[in-house]
């Protein structure tokens, strides 16, 4: 059953917020708690508020960061409340390719390209124009948001990313579409680190709470105006007023298996990206009457129509974990042992060519990759094969593999024999796989790997307009409620790489500016009494984001503290112990890196540096950003040695 809450639950929430109110409080001022009698009050004065900001932003990823920065630039005091613990924040912006799509100042060509991407899906003209005009001038917008001069930007055209720059070269306007980054490099967290650093620099205007999921939006039952947010903070629920607006920027629902099954039809998938996008924004928006759109749209990545090796629920998989497995002596089969698509056709963000359209393919209940020894070792050599893959089994024959996986041996053997004949003939009559991608299975060692679809992100969520306002089911804006980013993204059909980052920035700016704008007074309300609120949380009093202090470390003789600001989660501190001119020991003393992903680097890189007596050592595959930060911190410590 899809996740929808009736308006009666909103009423129940209202009653819970009023619990504990008494007639004695009826004429007290909620703004000051002074006991001053009110001759008139609004519905907001009937809520027991625990804190008050001009703007509350839900989610600390790219869209949330840009919304908060823009709101602060427009004079607002802002709270960002984030579900993830510190070191895990950033959403998909943190772990994505760090590139944005750029339309080379040509608004009409960019519009035509995105009109083509939408296919037959109707995107409101004003909404699409706002988005594509932003993309056309994306370099200027990104420079404004990040502070990084365009002279440092990198056009990825001609790199290994050229297949996505543009991703749909057959569409009109594609010659003006490219993928850019704010420095030469990708998938290294650099854009996210820059945005996070800018938020940190605005600590006088922006507070950040980690481990503080938003639970409900607080809504005036008569005007439908969003007044604030109920947040779970340090084991209790607190009500935080957002006097001018609330911005939903908490990502999609790719890490909520029930919603993925309901809306995407997938019951078995691997997540690529952040682990905290669990559909909270969708549920909160539904509670207050928001309409939804694009709930069926999602993106994958990599070869074989966005297929990945299966991994545990608490892991993300490498974006290119199946890079080699779609070539040579390899096939993808369902639980019945039969192939179901062209494995050699590289996908466009998980979309596969079906007749004249690129779509997310339908998948059987089970998926397996079958390959020979040569292809398996080639895949391992890429470094993009996770050690924590759930099931990799080896056999001396295809029939043995089938028995290990619970597949009919005759069916799988027949499939491989047919594939071998296609490879020898250079023609695949079943799925049209290109001859150069097929090699017959050889040898006496074969592998079968449990696999599934991968999800990079979902696009669906509350419908928004060109002003970043969230719309109700009648198409009217819900007052004071805004959204940005992948929660209710504009993509309905085919996706161009870098589009989500662009959307986070474009609509983050719009949402932040409009949320910060002063609003008209709410109408008088007399159905329930006013109450006195105790403002425990006020701007600038309590923020979890503070990179200035550093660790409390006592340094002995020949010990030096080094820091790098370039960890995935912020600053990384190391203690380096010297023995004469040699590095005796390196210890990471403080970091905010992602547990599990960064652990190999934290365990191995310090020891490698000490052994080599140099910070110039190889990093750990899969944790390159953390590896680099450790090496930079060590170099900083060594610069202090006299």
C-alpha positions as CSV (number, residue, x, y, z in Angstrom):
1,X,0.0,0.0,0.0
2,X,1.4,3.4,-0.9
3,X,2.3,5.7,1.9
4,X,-0.5,8.3,2.3
5,X,-1.8,9.8,5.5
6,X,-5.3,11.2,5.8
7,X,-5.9,14.8,6.9
8,X,-7.4,13.4,10.1
9,X,-3.8,12.5,11.1
10,X,-2.8,16.1,10.7
11,X,-5.6,16.9,13.1
12,X,-4.3,14.3,15.6
13,X,-0.8,15.9,15.3
14,X,-2.3,19.3,16.1
15,X,-3.9,17.9,19.2
16,X,-0.7,16.4,20.3
17,X,1.1,19.7,19.8
18,X,-1.5,21.4,22.1
19,X,-1.3,18.8,24.8
20,X,-0.7,20.3,28.2
21,X,-2.2,23.7,27.3
22,X,-4.6,25.2,29.8
23,X,-7.0,28.1,29.9
24,X,-4.6,29.8,32.3
25,X,-2.2,30.2,29.4
26,X,-4.8,31.5,27.0
27,X,-3.8,35.1,27.1
28,X,-0.1,34.8,27.4
29,X,2.3,36.0,24.7
30,X,4.0,33.1,23.0
31,X,6.6,35.5,21.5
32,X,8.1,36.6,24.8
33,X,6.6,34.4,27.5
34,X,6.1,37.6,29.5
35,X,2.5,37.0,30.4
36,X,1.4,40.1,28.5
37,X,-2.3,39.8,27.6
38,X,-3.1,39.3,24.0
39,X,-6.0,41.1,22.4
40,X,-5.5,39.0,19.2
41,X,-3.4,36.0,18.4
42,X,-2.9,33.5,15.5
43,X,-2.9,29.8,15.3
44,X,0.9,29.9,15.6
45,X,0.4,31.3,19.1
46,X,-1.4,28.1,20.1
47,X,1.7,25.9,19.6
48,X,4.2,25.2,22.3
49,X,7.4,26.2,20.4
50,X,10.8,25.1,21.6
51,X,12.7,27.4,19.2
52,X,12.3,29.9,16.4
53,X,14.2,30.7,13.2
54,X,13.3,32.7,10.1
55,X,13.8,29.6,7.9
56,X,14.1,25.9,8.7
57,X,15.8,23.7,6.0
58,X,15.2,20.0,6.3
59,X,18.2,18.1,4.9
60,X,21.9,19.0,4.7
61,X,22.9,18.0,1.2
62,X,23.5,20.1,-1.8
63,X,20.0,21.5,-2.1
64,X,19.8,22.1,1.7
65,X,23.2,23.8,1.8
66,X,22.3,26.1,-1.1
67,X,18.9,26.9,0.3
68,X,20.4,27.8,3.7
69,X,23.2,29.9,2.2
70,X,20.7,31.8,0.0
71,X,18.3,32.4,2.8
72,X,21.1,33.6,5.0
73,X,22.3,36.0,2.2
74,X,18.8,37.4,2.2
75,X,18.9,38.2,5.9
76,X,17.4,35.1,7.5
77,X,18.5,33.2,10.5
78,X,18.5,29.6,9.4
79,X,18.4,26.1,11.0
80,X,19.4,23.1,8.9
81,X,18.2,19.9,10.6
82,X,19.7,16.7,9.3
83,X,18.7,13.1,9.9
84,X,22.3,11.7,9.5
85,X,24.9,11.8,12.2
86,X,27.9,14.1,11.7
87,X,30.2,12.6,9.1
88,X,27.4,11.0,7.1
89,X,25.6,14.2,6.0
90,X,25.6,15.5,2.4
91,X,23.0,13.1,0.9
92,X,23.7,12.2,-2.7
93,X,25.6,15.4,-3.3
94,X,28.4,14.1,-1.1
95,X,28.9,10.9,-3.0
96,X,27.9,11.8,-6.6
97,X,30.2,12.6,-9.5
98,X,30.5,16.3,-8.4
99,X,29.6,17.5,-11.9
100,X,26.8,19.8,-13.1
101,X,25.2,20.1,-16.5
102,X,25.9,23.3,-18.5
103,X,24.0,24.7,-21.5
104,X,26.8,27.1,-22.7
105,X,24.6,30.3,-22.4
106,X,22.1,29.0,-25.0
107,X,18.7,29.1,-23.3
108,X,16.7,27.9,-26.4
109,X,19.0,25.0,-27.2
110,X,19.0,23.9,-23.5
111,X,15.2,24.1,-23.4
112,X,14.8,22.0,-26.6
113,X,17.2,19.4,-25.2
114,X,15.3,19.0,-22.0
115,X,12.0,19.1,-23.8
116,X,13.3,16.1,-25.7
117,X,14.4,14.3,-22.5
118,X,10.9,14.6,-21.1
119,X,9.4,12.8,-24.1
120,X,5.6,12.8,-23.9
121,X,5.6,13.9,-20.3
122,X,4.1,17.3,-19.7
123,X,6.4,19.6,-17.7
124,X,4.8,23.0,-17.0
125,X,6.4,25.5,-19.3
126,X,7.3,28.0,-16.6
127,X,8.9,25.2,-14.5
128,X,10.9,23.8,-17.4
129,X,12.0,27.3,-18.5
130,X,13.2,28.2,-15.0
131,X,15.3,25.0,-14.9
132,X,16.7,25.1,-18.4
133,X,17.5,28.9,-18.2
134,X,19.4,28.1,-15.1
135,X,21.3,25.3,-16.8
136,X,22.2,27.5,-19.7
137,X,23.9,29.9,-17.3
138,X,25.1,27.3,-14.8
139,X,28.7,28.3,-14.6
140,X,27.7,31.8,-13.5
141,X,25.3,30.4,-10.9
142,X,27.8,27.8,-9.6
143,X,30.4,30.5,-9.2
144,X,28.0,32.6,-7.2
145,X,27.1,29.7,-4.9
146,X,30.5,28.2,-4.4
147,X,32.8,31.2,-4.7
148,X,35.1,29.1,-7.0
149,X,36.1,31.2,-10.0
150,X,35.2,29.8,-13.4
151,X,38.9,29.8,-14.4
152,X,39.3,26.7,-12.3
153,X,36.3,24.8,-13.8
154,X,36.7,21.7,-15.9
155,X,34.8,20.6,-19.0
156,X,34.6,16.8,-18.9
157,X,34.1,16.6,-22.7
158,X,36.8,14.3,-24.1
159,X,37.3,12.5,-20.8
160,X,36.0,9.1,-19.9
161,X,32.7,10.9,-19.1
162,X,32.2,12.0,-22.7
163,X,29.4,9.5,-23.1
164,X,27.4,11.7,-20.7
165,X,28.5,15.0,-22.1
166,X,25.9,15.0,-23.6
167,X,24.2,11.8,-22.7
168,X,21.5,12.0,-25.4
169,X,23.4,13.3,-28.5
170,X,20.5,12.5,-30.8
171,X,18.3,15.2,-29.2
172,X,18.0,18.7,-30.5
173,X,20.2,21.2,-28.6
174,X,22.6,18.5,-27.5
175,X,25.6,20.3,-29.0
176,X,25.2,22.9,-26.3
177,X,25.2,20.4,-23.4
178,X,28.3,19.4,-21.4
179,X,29.2,18.2,-17.9
180,X,31.4,20.6,-15.9
181,X,33.0,20.5,-12.5
182,X,34.5,23.2,-10.3
183,X,37.9,21.6,-10.6
184,X,39.5,18.9,-12.7
185,X,38.2,15.7,-11.2
186,X,35.1,13.9,-10.3
187,X,33.6,11.5,-7.7
188,X,35.9,13.0,-5.2
189,X,33.5,15.0,-2.9
190,X,35.0,18.3,-3.9
191,X,31.8,20.2,-4.7
192,X,30.2,18.9,-1.5
193,X,33.2,19.9,0.6
194,X,33.1,23.4,-0.9
195,X,29.4,23.8,-0.1
196,X,29.8,22.4,3.4
197,X,32.7,24.8,4.0
198,X,30.6,27.8,2.9
199,X,27.8,26.8,5.4
200,X,30.5,26.4,8.1
201,X,31.7,29.9,7.3
202,X,28.1,31.3,7.8
203,X,27.8,30.0,11.4
204,X,26.6,33.4,12.5
205,X,23.5,32.9,10.4
206,X,23.2,29.2,10.0
207,X,22.9,26.5,12.7
208,X,23.2,22.8,11.8
209,X,21.7,20.0,13.8
210,X,22.9,16.4,13.1
211,X,21.1,13.2,14.2
212,X,17.9,15.3,14.2
213,X,15.3,14.0,11.8
214,X,12.3,16.1,11.0
215,X,9.1,14.1,11.8
216,X,6.2,16.3,10.9
217,X,5.4,19.7,9.4
218,X,3.2,21.9,11.6
219,X,0.4,23.4,9.7
220,X,-2.4,26.0,10.3
221,X,-5.6,23.9,9.8
222,X,-7.5,26.9,8.3
223,X,-5.0,28.7,6.0
224,X,-2.9,25.5,5.4
225,X,0.2,27.6,6.1
226,X,3.3,25.7,7.3
227,X,4.4,27.2,10.6
228,X,7.3,25.1,11.5
229,X,8.7,21.6,12.0
230,X,8.5,18.9,14.7
231,X,12.0,17.5,15.1
232,X,13.4,14.5,17.0
233,X,16.3,16.0,18.9
234,X,18.4,14.3,21.6
235,X,15.7,11.8,22.4
236,X,12.7,14.2,22.5
237,X,10.3,15.9,20.1
238,X,10.8,19.6,19.8
239,X,8.7,22.1,17.8
240,X,10.7,24.7,15.9
241,X,9.0,27.7,14.3
242,X,10.0,28.8,10.8
243,X,8.4,32.2,10.7
244,X,9.0,32.8,7.0
245,X,9.3,29.4,5.5
246,X,10.3,25.7,5.6
247,X,12.3,24.1,2.8
248,X,12.1,20.4,2.2
249,X,15.5,19.3,0.9
250,X,15.9,15.8,2.3
251,X,16.2,13.7,-0.8
252,X,14.2,10.9,-2.2
253,X,13.1,7.5,-1.1
254,X,15.7,5.1,-2.6
255,X,16.6,3.7,0.8
256,X,13.1,2.9,1.9
257,X,12.5,-0.7,0.5
258,X,8.7,-0.4,1.0
259,X,8.4,2.8,-1.0
260,X,10.8,1.4,-3.7
261,X,8.6,-1.7,-4.0
262,X,5.4,0.4,-4.1
263,X,6.4,3.0,-6.6
264,X,9.3,1.5,-8.6
265,X,8.3,-2.2,-8.5
266,X,11.7,-3.3,-7.3
267,X,12.0,-5.7,-4.4
268,X,15.7,-6.5,-4.7
269,X,18.2,-3.7,-5.4
270,X,21.5,-2.2,-4.4
271,X,21.8,1.4,-3.2
272,X,24.4,3.6,-4.7
273,X,24.7,6.8,-2.8
274,X,23.7,8.1,0.6
275,X,22.0,5.8,3.1
276,X,19.6,8.3,4.7
277,X,17.2,9.1,1.9
278,X,14.2,7.2,3.3
279,X,11.3,9.1,1.9
280,X,10.7,11.3,5.0
281,X,10.0,14.4,2.8
282,X,7.4,12.5,0.8
283,X,5.5,11.4,3.9
284,X,5.7,14.9,5.6
285,X,4.5,16.5,2.4
286,X,1.6,14.1,2.0
287,X,0.5,14.8,5.6
288,X,0.0,18.5,4.7
289,X,-1.9,17.8,1.4
290,X,0.9,18.0,-1.2
291,X,0.5,16.5,-4.6
292,X,3.1,14.1,-5.8
293,X,4.8,13.7,-9.2
294,X,7.4,11.5,-11.0
295,X,7.2,8.8,-8.3
296,X,8.1,6.1,-10.9
297,X,11.3,7.8,-12.1
298,X,14.7,6.7,-10.8
299,X,18.2,6.5,-12.0
300,X,20.8,3.8,-12.0
301,X,24.4,3.8,-13.2
302,X,27.0,1.7,-14.9
303,X,26.9,-1.2,-17.3
304,X,24.3,-3.9,-17.9
305,X,21.3,-1.6,-17.6
306,X,22.4,-0.5,-14.1
307,X,23.1,-3.9,-12.7
308,X,25.3,-4.3,-9.6
309,X,26.6,-7.2,-7.6
310,X,24.4,-7.7,-4.6
311,X,25.6,-6.2,-1.3
312,X,24.3,-6.0,2.3
313,X,21.7,-3.4,3.1
314,X,24.1,-1.2,5.0
315,X,26.5,-0.7,2.2
316,X,26.6,1.3,-1.0
317,X,28.2,-0.3,-4.0
318,X,30.8,1.1,-6.3
319,X,29.3,3.1,-9.2
320,X,31.2,1.0,-11.7
321,X,31.1,-2.3,-9.9
322,X,30.0,-4.1,-13.1
323,X,32.3,-2.2,-15.5
324,X,33.9,-5.3,-17.1
325,X,31.1,-7.8,-16.5
326,X,29.0,-6.7,-19.5
327,X,31.7,-7.8,-22.0
328,X,33.5,-10.9,-23.1
329,X,32.4,-14.3,-21.7
330,X,29.6,-13.0,-19.5
331,X,25.8,-13.1,-19.5
332,X,23.1,-11.9,-17.1
333,X,20.3,-14.4,-16.4
334,X,17.1,-14.5,-14.3
335,X,16.2,-17.2,-11.8
336,X,15.1,-19.5,-14.7
337,X,18.6,-19.4,-16.2
338,X,17.6,-17.3,-19.3
339,X,19.0,-14.0,-20.5
340,X,16.6,-11.0,-20.5
341,X,18.4,-8.1,-22.1
342,X,21.5,-7.0,-24.1
343,X,24.3,-7.1,-21.5
344,X,26.8,-5.3,-23.8
345,X,24.8,-2.1,-24.3
346,X,26.0,0.6,-22.0
347,X,23.2,2.2,-20.2
348,X,22.3,5.9,-19.8
349,X,22.1,6.2,-16.0
350,X,20.6,2.8,-15.8
351,X,18.2,3.4,-18.7
352,X,18.3,0.8,-21.4
353,X,17.3,1.2,-25.1
354,X,13.9,-0.3,-25.8
355,X,12.8,0.2,-29.4
356,X,13.0,4.1,-29.7
357,X,13.3,5.0,-26.0
358,X,15.7,4.7,-23.1
359,X,13.8,3.2,-20.1
360,X,14.4,1.4,-16.8
361,X,14.0,-2.3,-17.7
362,X,11.7,-4.7,-16.0
363,X,13.6,-7.4,-14.0
364,X,12.8,-10.9,-12.8
365,X,12.8,-11.8,-9.1
366,X,16.4,-13.0,-9.2
367,X,19.4,-11.9,-11.3
368,X,22.7,-13.6,-11.7
369,X,25.9,-12.7,-13.6
370,X,27.7,-15.7,-15.1
371,X,31.2,-15.3,-16.4
372,X,34.4,-17.2,-17.0
373,X,37.8,-16.9,-15.1
374,X,39.2,-14.3,-17.5
375,X,36.4,-11.8,-17.2
376,X,36.1,-12.3,-13.4
377,X,39.8,-11.5,-12.9
378,X,39.6,-8.5,-15.3
379,X,36.7,-7.2,-13.2
380,X,38.7,-7.7,-9.9
381,X,41.6,-5.9,-11.4
382,X,39.5,-2.7,-11.9
383,X,39.3,-2.3,-8.1
384,X,35.5,-1.9,-8.5
385,X,34.4,-5.2,-7.1
386,X,33.3,-4.9,-3.5
387,X,34.8,-7.4,-1.0
388,X,31.5,-7.5,0.8
389,X,29.5,-8.9,-2.3
390,X,26.8,-11.2,-0.9
391,X,27.3,-14.2,-3.1
392,X,30.2,-15.1,-5.5
393,X,30.4,-18.8,-6.3
394,X,32.9,-20.7,-8.4
395,X,32.4,-24.0,-10.2
396,X,34.2,-26.2,-12.7
397,X,31.2,-26.3,-15.1
398,X,28.2,-24.2,-15.9
399,X,25.9,-27.0,-14.6
400,X,27.8,-26.9,-11.2
401,X,27.3,-23.2,-11.1
402,X,23.5,-23.6,-11.7
403,X,23.2,-26.1,-8.9
404,X,25.1,-23.7,-6.5
405,X,22.6,-20.9,-7.3
406,X,19.5,-23.0,-7.4
407,X,19.0,-22.7,-11.1
408,X,17.9,-25.5,-13.5
409,X,21.4,-26.8,-14.8
410,X,19.9,-27.7,-18.2
411,X,18.5,-24.2,-18.7
412,X,21.7,-22.4,-17.7
413,X,23.9,-24.7,-19.7
414,X,21.7,-24.2,-22.8
415,X,21.8,-20.4,-22.3
416,X,25.6,-20.4,-22.3
417,X,25.9,-22.8,-25.2
418,X,23.6,-20.5,-27.3
419,X,25.7,-17.5,-26.2
420,X,28.9,-19.3,-27.3
421,X,27.4,-19.9,-30.7
422,X,26.4,-16.3,-31.0
423,X,29.9,-15.1,-30.0
424,X,31.5,-17.4,-32.6
425,X,29.0,-16.2,-35.3
426,X,29.3,-12.6,-34.3
427,X,25.5,-12.2,-34.2
428,X,23.1,-12.3,-31.3
429,X,19.6,-13.0,-32.7
430,X,18.0,-12.8,-29.2
431,X,19.0,-9.3,-28.0
432,X,21.3,-7.9,-30.7
433,X,24.4,-7.8,-28.6
434,X,27.3,-6.4,-30.6
435,X,29.9,-8.9,-31.9
436,X,32.8,-7.1,-30.3
437,X,31.3,-7.5,-26.8
438,X,31.0,-11.3,-27.0
439,X,33.6,-13.9,-26.4
440,X,32.8,-17.7,-25.9
441,X,33.2,-19.1,-22.4
442,X,36.4,-21.1,-22.1
443,X,38.4,-22.9,-19.4
444,X,37.4,-25.0,-16.5
445,X,36.7,-22.3,-13.9
446,X,33.4,-20.3,-14.0
447,X,31.7,-17.8,-11.6
448,X,28.1,-17.0,-10.8
449,X,27.4,-13.8,-8.9
450,X,24.2,-12.7,-7.2
451,X,23.2,-9.4,-8.7
452,X,20.3,-6.9,-8.9
453,X,19.3,-3.5,-10.1
454,X,21.1,-0.5,-8.6
455,X,19.5,2.8,-7.7
456,X,21.4,6.0,-7.8
457,X,18.5,8.1,-6.7
458,X,14.8,8.6,-7.1
459,X,13.2,11.6,-8.6
460,X,9.7,11.5,-7.2
461,X,8.2,13.6,-4.4
462,X,6.0,16.6,-3.8
463,X,5.2,18.6,-6.9
464,X,6.8,22.0,-7.0
465,X,6.5,25.1,-9.3
466,X,8.9,27.6,-10.7
467,X,9.0,29.4,-7.4
468,X,10.1,26.2,-5.6
469,X,6.7,26.3,-3.8
470,X,5.2,22.9,-2.9
471,X,1.7,22.4,-4.5
472,X,-1.3,20.8,-3.1
473,X,-3.6,18.4,-5.0
474,X,-5.5,21.3,-6.5
475,X,-2.3,22.8,-7.9
476,X,-2.2,25.6,-5.4
477,X,1.0,26.5,-3.3
478,X,1.0,25.3,0.3
479,X,1.9,28.6,2.0
480,X,5.4,28.9,3.4
481,X,6.5,25.4,2.1
482,X,9.2,25.0,-0.4
483,X,11.4,22.2,-1.8
484,X,14.6,21.7,-3.7
485,X,16.8,18.9,-5.0
486,X,15.9,15.3,-5.7
487,X,12.7,15.4,-3.5
488,X,10.2,16.0,-6.3
489,X,12.8,16.4,-9.0
490,X,11.9,17.7,-12.5
491,X,13.0,14.5,-14.3
492,X,10.1,12.5,-15.4
493,X,11.6,10.2,-18.0
494,X,15.1,10.3,-19.5
495,X,17.9,11.8,-17.3
496,X,21.0,13.8,-18.3
497,X,24.0,13.4,-16.0
498,X,24.7,16.4,-13.8
499,X,21.0,17.4,-13.9
500,X,20.3,16.7,-10.3
501,X,23.3,18.7,-9.0
502,X,22.1,21.6,-11.2
503,X,18.6,21.3,-9.9
504,X,19.8,21.3,-6.3
505,X,21.6,24.6,-7.0
506,X,19.0,26.3,-9.1
507,X,16.0,25.5,-7.0
508,X,18.0,25.7,-3.8
509,X,18.6,29.3,-4.6
510,X,15.0,29.9,-5.5
511,X,13.7,28.1,-2.4
512,X,16.1,29.9,0.0
513,X,15.3,33.3,-1.4
514,X,11.5,32.8,-1.3
515,X,11.5,31.1,2.1
516,X,13.5,34.0,3.6
517,X,11.1,36.7,2.3
518,X,9.0,38.3,4.9
519,X,5.4,37.0,4.9
520,X,2.1,38.6,5.7
521,X,0.7,38.3,9.2
522,X,-1.4,35.2,9.8
523,X,-5.1,35.7,10.5
524,X,-6.5,35.9,14.0
525,X,-7.4,32.6,15.6
526,X,-9.7,32.0,18.5
527,X,-10.8,28.4,18.4
528,X,-8.0,27.4,20.8
529,X,-6.1,29.4,23.4
530,X,-2.7,30.9,23.0
531,X,0.1,29.4,25.0
532,X,3.5,30.7,26.4
533,X,6.5,29.1,24.7
534,X,9.9,28.6,26.2
535,X,12.5,29.3,23.5
536,X,15.2,26.8,24.4
537,X,16.7,26.8,20.9
538,X,17.5,30.2,19.4
539,X,19.7,31.1,16.5
540,X,23.4,30.9,17.3
541,X,23.0,29.2,20.6
542,X,23.3,25.5,19.6
543,X,24.9,24.2,16.4
544,X,26.5,20.9,15.8
545,X,28.6,22.1,12.9
546,X,31.8,23.5,14.4
547,X,35.1,22.7,12.7
548,X,37.1,25.4,14.4
549,X,38.0,23.8,17.8
550,X,39.9,20.7,16.7
551,X,40.6,17.7,18.8
552,X,41.7,17.8,22.4
553,X,45.1,16.1,22.0
554,X,48.1,16.4,24.3
555,X,51.3,16.4,22.2
556,X,54.5,15.1,23.6
557,X,58.0,15.6,22.5
558,X,58.5,15.0,18.8
559,X,54.7,14.8,18.2
560,X,52.9,17.0,15.8
561,X,49.2,17.6,15.0
562,X,48.3,17.9,11.3
563,X,45.0,18.7,9.6
564,X,43.4,18.5,6.2
565,X,40.1,20.2,5.5
566,X,39.4,17.9,2.6
567,X,37.9,14.8,4.2
568,X,34.5,13.7,2.8
569,X,32.9,14.7,6.1
570,X,35.1,17.7,6.9
571,X,38.4,18.1,8.6
572,X,40.7,15.1,9.3
573,X,43.3,15.4,12.1
574,X,46.4,13.2,12.5
575,X,49.1,12.9,15.2
576,X,52.6,12.2,13.7
577,X,55.4,11.0,16.0
578,X,58.9,11.5,14.7
579,X,62.1,9.6,15.6
580,X,64.8,11.8,14.4
581,X,64.1,12.4,10.7
582,X,61.9,9.3,10.4
583,X,58.2,8.9,10.9
584,X,57.7,6.6,13.9
585,X,53.9,6.5,13.9
586,X,50.8,8.1,12.4
587,X,47.5,8.2,14.2
588,X,44.1,9.6,13.0
589,X,42.9,11.4,16.1
590,X,39.7,12.9,14.8
591,X,37.5,12.7,11.7
592,X,33.9,12.7,10.4
593,X,34.3,10.2,7.6
594,X,31.6,7.6,6.8
595,X,32.0,4.5,8.9
596,X,32.6,1.4,6.8
597,X,33.6,3.2,3.7
598,X,36.5,5.1,5.2
599,X,37.6,2.4,7.7
600,X,40.1,0.7,5.3
601,X,41.9,4.0,4.7
602,X,42.0,5.0,8.4
603,X,43.4,1.5,9.2
604,X,46.0,1.1,6.4
605,X,47.2,4.5,5.2
606,X,48.8,5.7,8.5
607,X,50.8,2.4,8.7
608,X,51.8,2.7,5.1
609,X,53.1,6.3,5.6
610,X,55.1,5.3,8.6
611,X,56.6,2.3,6.8
612,X,57.5,4.4,3.7
613,X,58.6,7.4,5.8
614,X,56.6,9.6,3.5
615,X,53.1,10.9,2.9
616,X,53.4,9.9,-0.7
617,X,51.9,6.5,-0.6
618,X,49.0,4.8,-2.5
619,X,45.6,5.4,-1.2
620,X,43.0,2.7,-0.5
621,X,40.6,1.9,-3.4
622,X,37.0,2.8,-2.5
623,X,38.2,5.3,0.1
624,X,40.4,7.6,-2.0
625,X,39.0,10.9,-0.6
626,X,39.8,9.8,3.0
627,X,43.2,8.5,1.9
628,X,44.0,11.8,0.4
629,X,42.9,13.7,3.4
630,X,45.1,11.6,5.7
631,X,48.1,12.2,3.5
632,X,47.5,15.9,3.4
633,X,47.1,16.0,7.2
634,X,50.4,14.1,7.6
635,X,52.1,16.6,5.2
636,X,50.7,19.4,7.3
637,X,52.2,17.9,10.5
638,X,55.6,17.2,8.8
639,X,55.7,20.9,7.7
640,X,56.0,21.8,11.4
641,X,59.0,19.6,12.0
642,X,62.1,21.7,12.6
